Amino acid sequence: MASIYILSDHGKLTKKDETFVFVQSDETKTILFPFKTKQLVIMGNVSLSGDALRLLAKYKISTTFLSSNGRFNGKITFGDGKNVFLRQKQYKILDNPEESLKIARSIVVGKIKNQISFMQRIKRKNDSSEQLVLDSINAIKNTLDNAQKADDIEKLRGYEGLAARQYFSVFGYNIQCEWAEFKTRSKNPPRSNVNSVLSFLYTLVMYRVESALEAQGLDVCCGNLHAINYGKQALVFDLMEEFRSAIADSVCCALFNLGTLNKDDFEVKMFSEDDIDYPLDEGQLGDEQEENSNMAIQAVLLTKPGIKKVIAAFETKMDTLILYQPTGQKLSYNKIIYEQAEHYKRVISGEETEYKAYYFK
């Protein structure tokens, strides 16, 4: 079974017999088999017939709706969510600051260790900037030591943020493509081509982690590291942290370094504070915002051909077999994410005493 992506501004998903039929504006038709579909991701303005919705429900195919820019619009899920006892245990841990901090600390430590592994790769490839990268590695190692000793969730979040700044201060050195732009991490919307690819890849990782957690019957809003809020999928954001460098960052760099992406795969758009597809981060417009509420900011986004290239590279990465230390077996990243979700569930259930984040080398 596979994750199926539909990219279209004018299309319709219908049903014929026991298959889906996607009809594009030029009447071109694509047949999709539900028994081969694990998840459906629809990007753009695509309508669904009632029969298609019923077929999705019959096969319990989770469907995510994204804007043409990759922004989340909504989701249809058909999970049962019957394990109230498991969720009750999640809530008990949430009410236990010490246990919740223990899990959160493991996640942050795992994320930083993966960032260090990635930075060491950068150092080996860049003789001219080796000392600069080495200084950043030493700095982030110090942050790791502090994170391992953090006795407060706010301190831990602060160390995570500091590590991220140290990490992204040298991230651009791993991209050899001359026209690739990366000065600092920016999002909602991304202001450079590298940030555009990173944001989209993080979105894809997020939905893969979400599916794995839902398959375990876990409440995805009940996290430990990220602050909980109404409707916020804090647990998804928690567990995806350990996969950012291993999956998304690696794929992003490869797409530029191998020449898979080119300048034509990006477009520049202007977004305002009130934009629906890409609401700006708080304070992003600066102090002049109050004087002129119509101010806009320039964003760099992937085009449809660019999106297809990123998706193809992402799916290839997700199918790559690598050694998974806990089992001593070679598994795909798809399977590893599910293994980590199962591991988290066992910790919540009391079958294991400590959550151990995924490390890559």
Salt bridges, closest charged atoms under 4 A:
ASP9 OD2 - LYS304 NZ 2.98
GLU18 OE1 - LYS58 NZ 3.09
ASP51 OD1 - ARG54 NH2 2.50
ASP80 OD1 - LYS60 NZ 3.47
ASP151 OD1 - LYS155 NZ 3.43
GLU154 OE2 - ARG157 NH1 2.64
GLU160 OE2 - LYS111 NZ 3.09
GLU210 OE1 - LYS75 NZ 3.07
GLU214 OE1 - LYS75 NZ 3.44
ASP238 OD1 - HIS226 ND1 2.68
GLU241 OE1 - LYS111 NZ 2.77
GLU241 OE2 - HIS226 NE2 3.21
GLU241 OE1 - ARG244 NE 2.84
ASP265 OD2 - LYS309 NZ 2.83
GLU315 OE2 - ARG208 NH2 2.68
GLU339 OE2 - LYS335 NZ 3.54
GLU352 OE1 - HIS343 ND1 2.78
GLU352 OE2 - ARG346 NE 2.46
